[in-house]
Amino acid sequence: MADSNIEIDEGLYSRQIYVLGVEAMKKMSASNVLIVGLKGLGCEIAKNIILAGVKSVTLYDPQAVEIADLSSQFFLHSEDVGKPRAQVSAPRLAELNQYVPVTVLDKELAPEDLALFKCVVVTDLPLHKKLELGDYAHKNNICFISTEIRGLFGYTFNDFGEQFVVEDTTGEEALSGMIAGIEQSAEGIVTCLDETRHGLEDGQLVTFNEVQGMTELNGCEPRRVKVLGPYTFSIGDTSSLSAYTRGGLFQQVKEPSRVNFASFRDALQAPEFLFSDFAKFDRPAQLHVGFQALHAFSAANSGKLPRPGNDEDAAEVLRLANEINDKCEQKVELDAELLKKLSYQATGDLSPMVAVFGGLVAQEVLKACTGKFMPINNFMYFDALECLPIGFEPSEADLAPTGSRYDGQIAVFGRKFQEQIANYREFLVGSGAIGCEMLKNWAMMGIASGPKGVIHITDMDTIEKSNLNRQFLFRSGDVGKLKSETAAAAVVKMNPDIEGKIVTHQDRVGNETEVVYNDAFFLALDAVTNALDNVEARQYMDRRCMFYRKPLLESGTLGTKGNTQVVVPYLTETYSASRDPPEASIPMCTLKNFPNAIEHTIQWARDLFAGLFTQPAENVNAYLSTPNYAQTALEQSNESSKIETLTAIRDCLVTDKPLTFDDCISWARRRFEELYNNTIQQLLFNFPKDTVTSSGQPFWSPPKRAPDAIAFDPSNDVHVEFVVAAANLYAFNFGLKGSRDRNYIKTTAAAVSVPLFTPKSGVKIQVNENENNAEADADADSGELEELMASLPDPSSFAGVRLSPADFEKDDDSNFHIDFVTAASNLRASNYGIAIADRSRTKKIAGKIIPAIATTTSLVTGLVCLELYKIIGAGSGDNTRKIDDYKNGFVNLALPFFAFSEPIAPLKQTFAGKEVSDWDSIDIDRDMTLQEFIDYFANEYKLEVGMVSSGVTLLYTPMLAKKKAEARKAMKLSEVVTEVSKKDIPPHVKWLTLVVCCYDEDDEDVDVPEVRIRIRD
């Protein structure tokens, strides 16, 4: 068992903790792992588990480095050729994580050596040796993984022993929900509120709390569920229980699962397969035989594999495969052409395939160490034969080794395709986690290693400590440096052939940087790859790629989940064509008065942070620096907002201006009283707990939870934490020195005199989200506003005075930001009887932290690079790739689950007798007058122009006043844009993009493609 006292560096592992959890992290950091074989695959697995934080990694590979190893092993250099792989790789791998020692087993590997390890991963070994190690591991309850890659083919196998315990099969948060009713019957049907589906599945366990009436269910032994519908499920006999009255919550109870694994020897004879691609349903069984045939060939030929493109060797592999197949209990129908390709590619070693299996297998290692997530049980085979270039006719001469670092790739694709790769021109947008992995793969592939090749990278961010856990090109000494420059320098060391071929930028992609990323820039590219973490930037790059008709490779990760999308001009839809539904927002009335979940109180606390420590300070600074601010800057606000803003300014400068830190403590103590006592008292005064609605139902019925006011208690840690954080943040606003002396702050806060609160009549409280607030706003006292204006101090008396707004920063644990949000949220939760959240969970939700782990990033990036092979080798003319050659992917390594589908074709419509899509446009090669433009559509397409716009600027409509319309018609389109928008067209812009609405002769609307007008050469 893991030592419960193991300390986890949350600064380093912050994103990963949200994937695995602290307990799994502790188990992992108590697990020793052995990696056998240090070619590309072994190194990738080692890299990922070292980043993840296992206890130690031992490497075994006495073989000497060969030049072809550099095709995928990113920690080997040309000067290492002839040296033992493990010896030269160990110190470089050790640099990845200071907490994980990396050692080398420098003697002959014997089965009993496995006894020191929790998990053993075997890559490049003869089959008889794998069987020997697998037998020992199974007998001694050591987790055993066998994995291999042969060109575009690969497999992995798990044996985690008998009765292996999986603590959490999915890693998803336990489900919970509010109850509307429970039947007192043999079935015990539970009905949930119809606002939210329960999400449960048959056989899962639930327990209950806060149930009124049928109180025997509260804290009961978990009951097994039978799902009846999206809002109903049964829990078995409840007929002997008390009658249900109202209320209650169900909570899913996760239960461990026990899994039996077959030994490697037994599984070879009776394999079971996890299918990675259901479009290739028949391949796993054939590849299972094929890989054994490769081992048989190697055993008969002194350890050598079939020669690339050699028909004689391929025929022998096929003969051996048939021989093996004949001995199988369940024979499979073998495809001779498939096995021929496997033989041709047997010496192939591709960085993208290494990335795919390196991420996949590393996650299986973590499952073995932690029991977190469901492991692959038995075999999984995967191939990517679609990557072979269109029209590819392999010859032995073209596939033969050249004595270069790319021989592992040449063995699959040939020398001619390697030249195409070398001269490719790519733009990588982002150099974070995905960006680092992408650059590593490109360096190994030789992207931009030729005379015409180039890689552009842009990333405006600098390196932070938390990046080191998954952005493996960075080291602790790089913290604070620019990501793009550091990443570029790191991959040049991996492959000196690309030195001078990487151009780094530090620009955010957007309208403001189109002077940099202009026509000449995009027209010189072959493709764009996104490595971004936000949808807005992705959509912008999608629009640019659509404009310039460039392929776009898109991907993303969320914990153990990952997705990839390939966008090919004219062939597939664009990234923006299909969008996920927006996240459901929390109704304002729920946040303000009726929270029922911890997510509600965390969002409330996050808003409170901005409302106390960010916005007031910004408003004060604007008031002090902007002439007539109170009269002019607030003209667009309603009366209530004006009163709120001006009150905050007055309080900061007069009423609540602190002179000492004790004043800040007093302010924080009064805020506590206002937020958690007075406001709740007022709410209960308006709506007492026995209030009933007009229909006679209790007002405080689910989802509403009746609150209770909280009295400040200096012995309560959460109460004190609120005051400590709030006082320090308020002191920061005013440039005062804070304090971390909890005892002093607690004593001072307890001594603060707080006025007794008396609820007021006539206070309006919004109950429903769609309730009209105009009436409440109309009640805002104009006299109060005038009084406030008069009470504001003269800005000139504060010359040089400025407050310091606290801009929310989740990653600095010393700034009190997360401390405040955690305490504020948990106090609010206590008001409403909601289970509180720890600091880690609060930080994740408040900071919108995306869970991340290196394993998923590695796999997803590998899948993207496989699609890049397809784009590079897409062919030309009539001999080009079809849409079903490409694959969009979705994976969830926790389950594990793989789904691949062909991209969606673009939506097409008919225009001028031809089918067109978003990729098509009407291009006009000169700047013409608006009248000429109108005439162009009339003469060319027999259409009447009904509207012309550029961006958000309306240029023309027949509804314009006649004089204005005639004036614009005489102007060139570029002049119209300048005149109407009141902005000059930047000098780098060569094309105007117009949206045009037209009518045909029957006065029917006609969808017109985007129109582009060239205004400059």
N, C-alpha and C positions, 0 to 999 in steps of 0.2 A: 504493500500500500504506500501511497505517497505520504511524505512527511507533511502534516498539516501546518507546520511552522514555516514551510518554504515561503520565502518572500518573492513576490512577482513584481518586476519593475514595470509599474503601470505607465510610466512615461514612454517606455519602449514598446510595450505590448498593448497600448490602449485600444487600438482598433480590433486587434485579435481577441481580446478579452470578451468583446461583445459577440464574437462568433463561438468561442469555446466555453466561456465561463471560467471563473477563477478556480473552481475545484478541478476541472479538467486540465487547466494550465498547470496546476500543482502536480497532478499525476504525470503529466508529460515531462515536467522538469525533474522527475524522479526516474525517468526511463532511459536506459542505454540502448543504442541502436548500432547495428553493424551493417555497413554497406559493402557488398562484394561486387567489384567491377567499377572502375573509375573512368570509363569513356563518358560520352556526353550524358547518357541517361543516368548513370550512377551519380555523376556530379550534380545534375539538376535535382535529383531526389535529395541528395545530401544538402545542397544549398537551401532547399525549401524547409527541411526539418530543422536545420540549424537556425534559420531565421525564426521559425516557430518557437524554438526554445526547448528542445529535448535536453535531457541531462548531459549526455555526451554522445559523440559520434565516433565510431571506429571505422577506418577504411582498410579494405584489403584489395590490393591489385598489384602483384609483383611484375606485371607485364611492362615492357618498355614502351614509352610514348612513340607512336608512329605519326608521320606527317598528316595522314588522313584523319587522325583523332581530332585535329584542329577544326574539322568540319562542324563539330557540335560541342566540343569540350572547351568552354569559354575561359577556363582557368589554366589552360596550357598555352605555351608560347613556342615558337619555332626552335628556340634554343634549348627547349626541354626534350627534343627528340633524342631517344636513346636512354633517357632516365626513367626510373620506375614511376608509373602514373600516380600511385597513391602518395609517394614521398613528395613529389612536386606539387600535388594538389592540396595536401593537408594544410600547410601554412596559409594558403590563399583562402581556403574555405574557413579557417579559424578566424580570419579577420571579419567575417560577417557578423559575429555575435560574441561579445566578450564573456558571456555567461556560459557558453557551450564549448568545452574543450574538445579538440579534434585530434585523435591519435591514429597511428598506423599499426596494423598487425603485420609485423615483418617476418613472420615464419610461415611455414606451410599450413594452410587452413585445415584443421581437423574438426570433425563433428562436435567433439567435446568443447571446442572453443566457443560454441554457441551458447553455452550455459551462462555466460556473463551478461547476456543481452535479453531485453524484453522483446525485441523485434529484430529480425534479420531479413535484409533485402538482397536478393541474388539477381544479378543482371547477366554478365558475360561469363558463363561457366559451361563446360560440357554437360550434357543431360545426365549422364551417370553420376556426376558430382552433385548436381542439383538434387537428384533423387536421394543420394546419401545424406545430404544436409537436411532435406525435407523430412526424411524418416526420423532423424534425431530430434528435430524441432517438434514434430507431432507427438513423439513419445514423451518429451519433456515439457510439453505445454509452453513452447516458445513460439511466438507468432512468426510465421514464415511467409515471405512474399517472393514470387518468381516473376520476372518481367523481362521482356526483350523487345527490341525494335529492329526491323529489317526493312530499310527503305521506307515505303509508305504503308508498311504493315507493322502491327504491334499487338502485344497481349500482356495481360497481367493476371496473376493468380494469387489468391489468399488462402492460407490455412492458419486460422487463429485458435485451433484446437477444439476440443469438445466442451460444450457448455460455456462458450464465451459469452460474457455478460455485456450487453449493450445497455448502458444506463439511460440513454436518450436517443431514440431512433431517428428523430427529425431535427432536433435543435430548435424547433419553433417554440415560442412562448406558449405556456399552458393557456388554453381557452377559458374564458369566463363570460358570464352574461347575467342579465337581470331577468327575473322570473315574473310572469304575469299570472300563472296559475299552476296548481298541482292537483291532479285528480286523486281522490281517496278511493282507489280501485285496485284490482288485481294487476293491471298493467302499470299503474302509477304514471300516467301521462303528464309530462311537464311541458308547459307552454311558455315560451319566452316572449319578451316584448317584440312586437312586430317591426321595430325599428332596425334590429340587427339580427342576422342569421346566427344560429349558435355555432355552426362550423364543425360540430362533432361528427365522428364516424362510429359505425357499429363496433361494439366491443370495447370502446374506451371507457375509462372510469371517471366518475364525477363525485364530488361531495358538495355540501351546501352550508351556507351561513346566512344569518339575518332573516331566516324564514319565520313568519309570524303565523301562529296557529299550529301548523304541522312542525312543531319545534324539535321533534325527535330527529329530524333530518340534519339539524345544525351540528356540524362537526361529526357527522356519522361516518361509519366505515364506508369507503368508496363503493359506489354502486355502478354496475356495468350498464352501459347505454345501448338502447336499440333506437336507431334513428327512424322517425316516422315522417319527417318533413323538415323543411328549412328552419321552422320555428318550433318544432315539437320533437320530443323524444320520450321514451319510456324508461323507467328505472326499476321496474319490477313491482312487486306487491306492496302497496301502501295502505291497504284496507284496514289494517290494525292500528294505523297511526291517527293522531288527532286531525281534525278537519283543518285544511289550509285556509288561512284568512287573507293574507296579502304579503307582498314583498318577497325578498330573498334573492340570493345570488347562487349560481352554480359555479363550480371551479373544477376544471379538469385536473385529474391526478395522473401524472405520468407513471408508468410502471416499467421496470427493466424488462428486457427481452433476452432470452438465452438462445444462442445460435450454435449449431453443430457444424463443424467444418470437416471435410474429408482431407486426408493427407494428399500431398502432391502425387505420390505414386498411384494411389487409388483413383484420384481425379483424372489422371491421364487416361485411364481405362474407361471411366464412366463420367465424362465431363458434364457439367451444367454451365449454361452460358447466361451472362447478363448481356442483353442486346444493346449495343450502342447506337445502332441505326437500323430501324425496322425495314428500311428500303433494301437492306442487304441481309435479309433473314437467313439465307442459305449459306452465307460465308463463314460464320464462326466455326461450324463443324468442319468445313473444308480446310480452313486455316489451322485448326487444331491438328489435323493430320499433316498439313504442309510444314508446320514448324517442327514437328517430330522428324519429318523427312529431311529437313535441313540439318538437324542434329545427326541423323544417321549418315548423311553425306559427309559431314565434317569429321565424324568418327572414323570413317573409312578413308579419309584423305588427309590424315595427319593434322587435323584441326583446321583445315582450310575450308572456306565456304565456296559455293559455286561462283565462277567468274562472271562479272557483269556482261550480260548480253550473249553468253556462250550457250549455244543450243545443245551441245553435247552434255554439258553439266545440267542443263534444264531437263533434258530427257532422263538423266539419271535420277534427278529429284522426283520426277513424275513416277518413275518405276518404283522408287522407294516408297513414295506415298501410296501407290496402289498396293504394295506389299503390306504396309502398315494397316491400310484400310481393310484388307482382306482378313486380317486377324482380329478386327474389332467386332464386338458383339452386335453393334448397330452400325452397319456400313453406311457410308454417305456417298452420294453421287459427286464425283470429283470433276471439276472444270479444269481441263488441261491448260487452257489459256490463263486462268487465274494462277495456277501453280507455276506456270512458265514465268509470269511476271514476278512472283515471289522469288523464284530462283534468280532471275535477272537482277533483282534488287537486294539480294541477301547481304551484300557488303555495303549497301547504302546506309548512310548515317545522316539524317536530316535534323537540323536544329528545331524546326517547328514540331516534328513528331516527338523529339526529346522533350520539348516544353509541354506538349499535351500529356504524355505519359509521366513526365517528371512531376507535374502538378497533381495528376490523378493518384499516382502511387504514393507520393508524399502524404496526401490526405489519408490514404489507407494506413500508413505508418502511424499517423496521429490517432486514428481510430483504434489501432492496436494498443497504443500506449494509454489511452484515456477511456475507452469504452463509450466515447461520444460519437454519435451518428452510426448508421447502419453500414457495415462493411460489405464489399463485394464478396459474395460467397461462391467460390470456385473461379471460373475463368471469365474474362472479358476480352474479346478481340475487337480490333478497330482497324480500318484501312481507309486510305484517302486516295484511291486510284484516280479519282476525277482530276487530281492535280496534274497529271501528265499533260504536256502541251498538246494542243489541237494539231492533228496531223503528225504526231510523233511516231516515227518509225525507228525503234532502237536498233543500233548496230553495235557489234562488239567493239569496233574501232572508236565509235563516238563515246561509248560508256567506259572505255578502258581508263585505268588510273594514269594521271599525268605527273605524279610526284608533287602535287600541290595540296594545300590545305583544304581545297574544295573537292577532293576526290570522293568523299562520302556522298556528296551531292551530285557530282558528275556521274557516279555509278547508277543513279536513278534517272537523271534528266539529260545527261550528255553534255558535251563541251559547248555545243552551239547555244543551248539554253542557258548555260552558265554565263556566256557572253551577254545575253539579254539581261540577265539578273545584274551583272556587273555594271551595266550602263543605264540602269533604271534611275529615275529621278523622283524622289519621294518627299512629301511634306508631312512631318509628324507634329501634330498639335497637342502638346502636353508631354512632359517628361517625368511624370510621377510614377506610380506603381506600374500601370500598364505601359507607360512610355519607356521605362527602364527595361522591361522585359522585351518590348518591341525592338528597341535598339540592339539589345544583345542578340536577338534572333537575326536581325538584319546584318549585323557584323559577321555572324557565323555564316550566313547565306552568301555574303559578299556583295550585298546591295551597295551600289555606288563605288565599288572597288575598281571599275573600269574608267577609261579616260573621259567618258561623257556622263558618268554617274554623279549624283549629288544627293545629299540628305539635308533638308532644312528642318530645324527643330525650333519651336518656340515654347517658352514657359516663363512666365513672369515671377514665379514663386521662388523662394529660397528654401533650403533644406532645414527641416525641423527634426528633433530627436525621434518623434513618433514615426517619421518616415522610414527610419532605418530598419524597421521590422519587416518591411515588404518591398522597399525600393532598393534593391540589392546593389545597385551601382554606387551607392553612397556609403560612406564610413563616418564614424563619430567625429573625425577631424574635419568633415565637410559641413557640419552644421553651421548654418548661416550663409553658405555659399549659394550661388545661383544654380538651380537644378539643371537647366539646359547645358550650361558650360561644363559642369561637373560630369554629367552623364556622357556628354560627347567625349571628354577626355578619357573617361573610363573605358568606353568601347573601342577607342583608337588603340588602347593598350592591348585589348583582346584581339584586334585585327589591324595591324599597322597599314594594311593595304588601303584602308579608308581614311588615312591621315590626309588632311587638307580637303577632304570631300564632304565634311560636315560643316554646315553653316548654322551658327546658333543665333537665336533671337530671344528677346525678353519682352515680347509684346503680347498683350491680350488681343485675341482676334475679335474684330468688330468693325463697325463703320469708321471708327476713328483711326484705324491702322490700315485702311485700304490704300493709302499712299505708299505703304511699304509692300503690302501683299496686293499688288496691282495687276493689270492685264499682263504685263510682261512676265511677272512672277508666276502666275497661274498657267499661262500658256506654255511655259517652259517645263511644267511638271508632267509626270506620267500618272500620278495618283496621289491621293491624300489619305492619311490614316489619323483618325481621332483617338486621343488618349485623354479624354476630358471627363470632368466629374459633374457637369451641369448641363441641363437640357438646352438652355438658351444658347450657349456657345455651340453645341452640337447642331442646333437648327440653323444657326448662322453659317457654319461651315457647309452644311447641306445645301443652303441656297447658293453659296459661292461655287460649289462643285457642280450644281445644276446649271449655273450660268455659263461656266467654262467647259461643261460636259467632261468632267473628270471623275473617274471611279473613286468611291469613298468606302473605306473600311471602318466600321463602327463596332464598338464593344463596350461592355460595362460589367461590373461585378457588384454583388451585395452579399457579403459573407461567403457562404459556400455556393451561392448561385451566380451564374454568369450567362451572358448572352452575347451573340455576335450577329452582325448584319452586314451584308455586302450590297453595295449600291453601284450598279453598272449603268452608264448612260444608255437611254432608250430601251434597255432590256428589263430593268427592275424599277419598282417604285422608289421614290426618294425616301430618305429617313423621315422627313416630316410628314409624309403622306399617311402614315399610321402612327397614331399617338396614344399613349396610355391615358386612361381617364384621369382627371385631376384628383389629387388627394382630397378626401372629404374634410371640409373645414369644420371647426367646432363652432356651433352657434354662439353668438355674442351673449345671449341671455344665459346660456349654460355656463360660459366662462365667468360671467359677472355674479351670478346668483345661484345657479343650480348645477354645480358640478356633480358627477356621479362616478368618475374614474380618475385615477392618478394622472393620466395624460392631460385631463382638464386642468388640474391644479398646477401641473408643471408649466403648461402654457400660460396660465394666469400669472404664475410667479415670474416667468420670463418677460411677460408684458409689464409686470410691476417693476422689474429691474429697469426697463427702459423709461417707464413713467416716473421713477424716482431719481435715477442717477444719470440718465443720458439726456432725455428731452428737456427737462427743466434747465440744465446747465447750458444746453445749446440755445434755448430761448433767451436766457439771461445774456449770453454773449451777443446774440443778435440784437437784443434791446439796447445794449450798451454801445454797440458799434454801428447800428443802422439809424440814420436820422429819421425821426417821426415813425419809428417802428410800430409803436402801438396804434397809430392811426392808419398806416398804409399796409403793413405786412399782414395784418389780420383781416383785411377787407373781405377776403374770400371765405372766412370762417363764419359759422353760425354763432348765434349769441352764446350758447352754452360753451362752445369750444373757446370763444374769446375769454369768457369768465374763467375757465379752467386754466388757460395759458397765462393770463395776466395775474391770476391768484398765485400761480407757481412762481412767477417772476418776483412779485411783491414779497412772497414768503422767503425766497432765497436771499433777497437783498435787504429785507427789513425784519420781518417777523421771526424767521427761523435762521437768520445768519449766525453761524457759530463763530465764537472767538477762541474756544478751546476744544480739546477732544472731549471733555466732559459734556460740553454742549451737544456734541454729536451723539453721545450716549443717551442724553435726555431726549433728543429728537427721535432716535431709534426706538426708545421705550414708548414714546407717544404714538409712533407709527404702529407698533405692535398693538396697542390698545385700540387704535382706530380700525385696524384691519381685521383683527380676530375677536374683538369683543363688541365694539360699538356698531360696526356694520352688521354683524350677525343679530345683535339685539334689534336693530331697526328692521331687518328682514323679518324676524319673528313677530315684531310688533305689527307689521303690515299683514303678515300671513301666519297667524298662530298655528301651532301644530295640529289643532283640531279643526282648522279651516276646511270647509267643503266647497266644492265648485257648484256652479249653477245647476249641474246635472245630479247633484247630491253625492258625488264621489269625493273622497278625501283629497284635498289639494296636494298634500305631501304623499303622493303615490308615485311608484316608479314610472319614469326614471328619476323623478325628483327625490332627493334625500333631505330630510329635515335636519338642519344644523343645530349645533350648540355653541354658545359663546365660550371663549377660553379666557380664564383669568391668568395673568402673568405669574409664573412660578419660577423663582430664581434657582430652584433645585432641579428644574427640568432642563436637560441638556439642549433640547431643540429650541426652547425659548431663549436660552442664552446665546446659542449659535446665531439666531436671527439678529439679536441685538449686536453681537460682536461684528458680524458681517456688515449689517446696515450702518453701524457707526463708522466703521473703517471706510466704507464706500462714500459716505457723506463727507468724511474728512478729506478723502481724495478729491472730491469735487471742489473743495474750498482751499486746497493746498495745505491742510493741516497734517501734522504727524499723527499717525494712527497708533494703535497698540494691539498686541496679541495677549495681553495679560487678562485671561478669562476671569480670574477671581476678582480683580479690580473692576472690570466692566460689569460683572454680575452684581457686586456690592453697590456700585454707583447706580446701576439701573433699578435695583430694588428700592433705592432711596428716592427715586423720582416721584414727585407728587403728580398724580393723574386725576383730572377732574372727573367727577361722577357723570356718567352719560345718561341722558333721558331721551328715549325715542320721541320723534316728532311726528305729528299728524300732517297729512297732506304730501308726504314724500312719495313720489312716483317710482315704482320699480318695474322694469320691463319683465314680463312673464313669458311672452312668445317672441320668436325671432322676427316674425312678420308684423309685429305690433307697431303701429305708427307712432314715431317719436316726435313728429312735428308739433304735436300739442304740448309735449313737455318742453320742447325748445321754445315754443311761443311764450311759455310761462317764465322764461328767463327774464329777470327783472332788469329793464334798461336802466333803472336808477342805480342798481347794484353795479352795472358795468361802468356807469359814469363815476360812481364813487371809487371803484377800483382804479380807473384811469387817473383820478386825482390823487390817489394814495401812492402811486408809483414814484420813486425817488428820481431826482434829476440825474440823467446819465452822466452829465459833466462832472458830477461829484464823485464818480467812480473811474476817473481817468486812469487808464492802464490796468484796470482790474478785469480779470477774465477768470471764469470757472473752468474746470477740467472735466468735460463729459467722460463718463465711463463707457467706452465702447466695448460691448460684450465680447469677451475672449474666453473660450472654453478650455484652452490648452495650458493656461498659466494657473497652476494650482495655488499660487501665492497671492493672487489678486482679489480673493474673496467673492469672485463672480459666481462660480458654481456653488460655493458655500451658502451665499445668500439665496440663490434660486432653490437649493435643496431644502434649506430651513423654511423658507417662505411657502414652498409647495407643501411640505409635510405638515406645517401648521394649518394650512388651508384644508388639507386632507383630514386632519384631526377634527376640525370644525364639523366636517360632514361625515365622519365615520368611515372614511375611505382608507384602506390599507396603505401605509406610507411606502415610499421607495427609497432605496439607498442612494448614496451619492453617485455611484457608477451609473445606475439606471437613469437617474435624473440628468446626469451629464449627457448621456447618449440622446435622450429625447430633447432636452433643451438646446443642445448644441447641434442637433440634427446630424449626429455622427453616423457615417455610413460604415457598418461593420466590414472589415477587410482582413483577408488572410492571403499569404503569398501563394498558397497552393492553387487557389482559384485563378488568381492573376496569371500564373504561369500557364495553366491549361487554356484559358480563354485566349491569351496572346498567341499560343501555338495554333489554335483554330483559325485565328485571323490571318496568320502568316501562311497557312495552307490555302486560304482563299486568295492571298496575294500571288502565290504560285499560279493559280488559275487565271488571274487578271494578266499577269506577265505573259503567260502562254496562251492567251485567248484566241490567237489566230487573226486572220484578216479576210476581207472580202466575204465570199459565201462560206468560207471554211472557218467559221467562228463558233465560239461556245454558245450553247443553248442555255436557257434559264435554269433547266434542271441539272446542269453541271455544277452550279453554285449551291451553297448550303448556308442558310441561317441556322444558328444553333442556340439551344438553351440547355444548360446543365445545372444540376443541383448535386454537388458532391456529397452532401449529407445523406441522401436517400439510398444509394446513388441513382441518379436519373439523367438520361441523355435523350435529347430530342433534336432531330435535324429535319429541316424542311426546305424545299426550294423557295427562293424569294418570290414575293408577289409581283406580278407584272404591273406596269403602270396603267392607271385608268385611262382609257382612250375615248375620244369623241371624234366626230366627223366635222371637218372644216374644209371648205373649198374642195369637196370631193375626196379628201384624203383623211386617213386616221391620224390623229395627233394626240400627244400627251403633254405632261408638264415639261418634258425634255425638249419639246418643239417650241420654236418662236418664229415670229415674222421679223426678219432682219432687214433694215433699210440702211443703206450704206452712205447716207448723207443727211445733214441737218436741213430739214425743209420747213417751210412755213406751215402754220396750222392749217391754212386753207388747202395747201398742197397735200397735206396729210389726209384731210377729209376727202379730197378729190381722189387720192390714191385708193382709198377703200371703196369709193363709189365706182371707179373705173376697173380696178383689179378684181374686186370681189362682189360688186353689185350690192354693197352694204351701206347703210346710212349710219354715221357715227352718232351715238347718243351720249357718250361721255368719254372723256380722256382724263386720266389722272396719273400723277407721278408720285409714288409713295403715298403720303397722306394729303398731297396737294392736288386739288381739283383744278384742272387746266381749262376744261371746256365742257359745256353742256348747252344744248339749244335753249335752255331756260335762262341763260345769261342775258342781261340787258343788252339791247341791240348795239349800242355804242361800244360797250366793253367787249362784246363778242367780235365786232368788226375790227377793233384795234388789235385784239389777240390774233385773229386770223391772218393779219398782215405780218405778224412777227414770226421769226423762226422758233421752232419748238424749244430750243435751249434758252432763248430769250423769254419765252412765256414762263418757263419754269423759274427763271431768275426773278422775273417781275412778280409772279404770284407768290412765291415762297419767301420773297425778300432776302434770299440768300444766293450768293454766287456759287456756281458749280465748281467744285474743287478742280484744279488744273490737271490732276491725275485721272479724272474721270473721262473716259473716252466714249462711253455709251450711256444713253438715257434709256431707262426701262419704263415703259408705259403700260398701263392697264386700260384697255379700250372696250367699251360696250357698244354693240352694234345691233341694228335691226335689218331684217331682210325685206324683200318687196312686199311680203305679206304682213309686215309689221310685227314679226315674231323675233324674240330675243335670239341672238346667235352668240355662242361661246367662242370668243376669239383668243387664240394663243397670245402669250406675252409678246409685246412689240418692243424691239430694240432699235434705237436710232443712234447711228454713229455720228458724234458731233466733233470728234477730233481724230487726227491720224496718229 
